[in-house]
C-alpha cells in the first residue's frame, strides 16, 4: 500500500463524511450529490491503485 492510494482513500472517506454531515443539515441536494460522487471517485481511485 503506497502513499498515493492511502491519501486517496483518506480523502474519499473525508468527503463521504462531509456528504453525510451536509445531508443531516438539510443542505441543497446538489451539494450532497456532488460530494458523494467525489467521495466515490476518490475511493475507487485509491482502491484501484492498491493493485
VMD Tcl script that builds the backbone (N, CA, C; Angstrom):
set m [mol new atoms 153]
animate dup $m
set s [atomselect $m all]
$s set {name element resname resid chain x y z} {
  {N N UNK 1 A 0.859 -1.177 0.000}
  {CA C UNK 1 A 0.000 0.000 0.000}
  {C C UNK 1 A 0.901 1.235 0.000}
  {N N UNK 2 A 0.774 2.042 -1.015}
  {CA C UNK 2 A 1.656 3.197 -1.117}
  {C C UNK 2 A 0.963 4.473 -0.628}
  {N N UNK 3 A 1.678 5.547 -0.650}
  {CA C UNK 3 A 1.198 6.811 -0.089}
  {C C UNK 3 A 0.023 7.390 -0.863}
  {N N UNK 4 A 0.079 7.297 -2.189}
  {CA C UNK 4 A -0.980 7.899 -3.009}
  {C C UNK 4 A -2.309 7.184 -2.786}
  {N N UNK 5 A -2.284 5.858 -2.738}
  {CA C UNK 5 A -3.539 5.134 -2.527}
  {C C UNK 5 A -4.104 5.419 -1.134}
  {N N UNK 6 A -3.227 5.500 -0.151}
  {CA C UNK 6 A -3.671 5.826 1.207}
  {C C UNK 6 A -4.298 7.215 1.253}
  {N N UNK 7 A -3.669 8.161 0.586}
  {CA C UNK 7 A -4.182 9.531 0.561}
  {C C UNK 7 A -5.546 9.594 -0.137}
  {N N UNK 8 A -5.686 8.899 -1.256}
  {CA C UNK 8 A -6.966 8.905 -1.973}
  {C C UNK 8 A -8.084 8.274 -1.147}
  {N N UNK 9 A -7.777 7.189 -0.459}
  {CA C UNK 9 A -8.792 6.551 0.388}
  {C C UNK 9 A -9.177 7.478 1.537}
  {N N UNK 10 A -8.192 8.132 2.142}
  {CA C UNK 10 A -8.470 9.066 3.234}
  {C C UNK 10 A -9.341 10.226 2.759}
  {N N UNK 11 A -9.007 10.799 1.604}
  {CA C UNK 11 A -9.795 11.907 1.058}
  {C C UNK 11 A -11.217 11.450 0.734}
  {N N UNK 12 A -11.352 10.249 0.182}
  {CA C UNK 12 A -12.679 9.723 -0.119}
  {C C UNK 12 A -13.532 9.564 1.124}
  {N N UNK 13 A -12.941 9.043 2.188}
  {CA C UNK 13 A -13.691 8.891 3.436}
  {C C UNK 13 A -14.042 10.243 4.049}
  {N N UNK 14 A -13.123 11.196 3.931}
  {CA C UNK 14 A -13.384 12.543 4.436}
  {C C UNK 14 A -14.561 13.185 3.693}
  {N N UNK 15 A -14.565 13.068 2.368}
  {CA C UNK 15 A -15.659 13.630 1.575}
  {C C UNK 15 A -16.977 12.913 1.851}
  {N N UNK 16 A -16.909 11.619 2.059}
  {CA C UNK 16 A -18.123 10.863 2.387}
  {C C UNK 16 A -18.710 11.331 3.722}
  {N N UNK 17 A -17.847 11.575 4.687}
  {CA C UNK 17 A -18.311 12.109 5.971}
  {C C UNK 17 A -18.926 13.493 5.815}
  {N N UNK 18 A -18.339 14.306 4.942}
  {CA C UNK 18 A -18.908 15.632 4.676}
  {C C UNK 18 A -20.267 15.541 4.008}
  {N N UNK 19 A -20.420 14.600 3.082}
  {CA C UNK 19 A -21.708 14.429 2.409}
  {C C UNK 19 A -22.779 14.001 3.401}
  {N N UNK 20 A -22.425 13.098 4.303}
  {CA C UNK 20 A -23.395 12.650 5.317}
  {C C UNK 20 A -23.755 13.803 6.250}
  {N N UNK 21 A -22.754 14.582 6.639}
  {CA C UNK 21 A -22.995 15.730 7.502}
  {C C UNK 21 A -23.900 16.754 6.822}
  {N N UNK 22 A -23.608 17.046 5.549}
  {CA C UNK 22 A -24.438 18.004 4.815}
  {C C UNK 22 A -25.857 17.484 4.642}
  {N N UNK 23 A -26.019 16.183 4.451}
  {CA C UNK 23 A -27.362 15.592 4.308}
  {C C UNK 23 A -28.162 15.798 5.598}
  {N N UNK 24 A -27.491 15.596 6.748}
  {CA C UNK 24 A -28.173 15.770 8.035}
  {C C UNK 24 A -28.528 17.232 8.291}
  {N N UNK 25 A -27.750 18.166 7.726}
  {CA C UNK 25 A -28.025 19.587 7.902}
  {C C UNK 25 A -29.045 20.110 6.897}
  {N N UNK 26 A -29.551 19.229 6.027}
  {CA C UNK 26 A -30.578 19.571 5.047}
  {C C UNK 26 A -30.085 20.616 4.047}
  {N N UNK 27 A -28.807 20.529 3.652}
  {CA C UNK 27 A -28.273 21.418 2.630}
  {C C UNK 27 A -28.819 21.012 1.262}
  {N N UNK 28 A -28.662 21.838 0.248}
  {CA C UNK 28 A -29.205 21.509 -1.076}
  {C C UNK 28 A -28.701 20.158 -1.594}
  {N N UNK 29 A -29.589 19.465 -2.260}
  {CA C UNK 29 A -29.302 18.111 -2.718}
  {C C UNK 29 A -28.137 18.078 -3.703}
  {N N UNK 30 A -27.982 19.119 -4.505}
  {CA C UNK 30 A -26.889 19.164 -5.473}
  {C C UNK 30 A -25.524 19.117 -4.813}
  {N N UNK 31 A -25.381 19.817 -3.687}
  {CA C UNK 31 A -24.111 19.833 -2.959}
  {C C UNK 31 A -23.819 18.450 -2.398}
  {N N UNK 32 A -24.832 17.817 -1.844}
  {CA C UNK 32 A -24.661 16.494 -1.251}
  {C C UNK 32 A -24.305 15.473 -2.332}
  {N N UNK 33 A -24.982 15.541 -3.475}
  {CA C UNK 33 A -24.703 14.607 -4.562}
  {C C UNK 33 A -23.288 14.824 -5.100}
  {N N UNK 34 A -22.886 16.076 -5.251}
  {CA C UNK 34 A -21.542 16.362 -5.745}
  {C C UNK 34 A -20.475 15.813 -4.799}
  {N N UNK 35 A -20.648 16.020 -3.509}
  {CA C UNK 35 A -19.694 15.479 -2.540}
  {C C UNK 35 A -19.693 13.957 -2.559}
  {N N UNK 36 A -20.869 13.367 -2.696}
  {CA C UNK 36 A -20.954 11.912 -2.746}
  {C C UNK 36 A -20.252 11.336 -3.962}
  {N N UNK 37 A -20.434 11.965 -5.107}
  {CA C UNK 37 A -19.778 11.496 -6.330}
  {C C UNK 37 A -18.267 11.634 -6.207}
  {N N UNK 38 A -17.819 12.756 -5.672}
  {CA C UNK 38 A -16.382 12.956 -5.490}
  {C C UNK 38 A -15.805 11.930 -4.510}
  {N N UNK 39 A -16.552 11.612 -3.466}
  {CA C UNK 39 A -16.091 10.622 -2.499}
  {C C UNK 39 A -15.967 9.248 -3.143}
  {N N UNK 40 A -16.948 8.870 -3.938}
  {CA C UNK 40 A -16.909 7.563 -4.596}
  {C C UNK 40 A -15.743 7.493 -5.580}
  {N N UNK 41 A -15.518 8.561 -6.331}
  {CA C UNK 41 A -14.408 8.574 -7.284}
  {C C UNK 41 A -13.056 8.485 -6.576}
  {N N UNK 42 A -12.897 9.210 -5.486}
  {CA C UNK 42 A -11.631 9.164 -4.758}
  {C C UNK 42 A -11.405 7.789 -4.139}
  {N N UNK 43 A -12.454 7.200 -3.574}
  {CA C UNK 43 A -12.318 5.859 -3.000}
  {C C UNK 43 A -12.000 4.834 -4.076}
  {N N UNK 44 A -12.678 4.926 -5.204}
  {CA C UNK 44 A -12.429 3.966 -6.286}
  {C C UNK 44 A -10.993 4.104 -6.805}
  {N N UNK 45 A -10.526 5.329 -6.958}
  {CA C UNK 45 A -9.155 5.539 -7.438}
  {C C UNK 45 A -8.148 4.986 -6.436}
  {N N UNK 46 A -8.391 5.195 -5.150}
  {CA C UNK 46 A -7.493 4.671 -4.138}
  {C C UNK 46 A -7.474 3.156 -4.090}
  {N N UNK 47 A -8.640 2.549 -4.231}
  {CA C UNK 47 A -8.719 1.086 -4.209}
  {C C UNK 47 A -8.072 0.488 -5.463}
  {N N UNK 48 A -8.297 1.124 -6.614}
  {CA C UNK 48 A -7.701 0.610 -7.844}
  {C C UNK 48 A -6.171 0.747 -7.842}
  {N N UNK 49 A -5.653 1.747 -7.136}
  {CA C UNK 49 A -4.199 1.910 -7.079}
  {C C UNK 49 A -3.548 0.926 -6.121}
  {N N UNK 50 A -4.337 0.201 -5.330}
  {CA C UNK 50 A -3.765 -0.793 -4.426}
  {C C UNK 50 A -3.166 -1.964 -5.197}
  {N N UNK 51 A -3.707 -2.243 -6.362}
  {CA C UNK 51 A -3.242 -3.417 -7.126}
  {C C UNK 51 A -1.960 -3.188 -7.848}
}
mol reanalyze $m
mol bondsrecalc $m
mol representation Tube
mol addrep $m
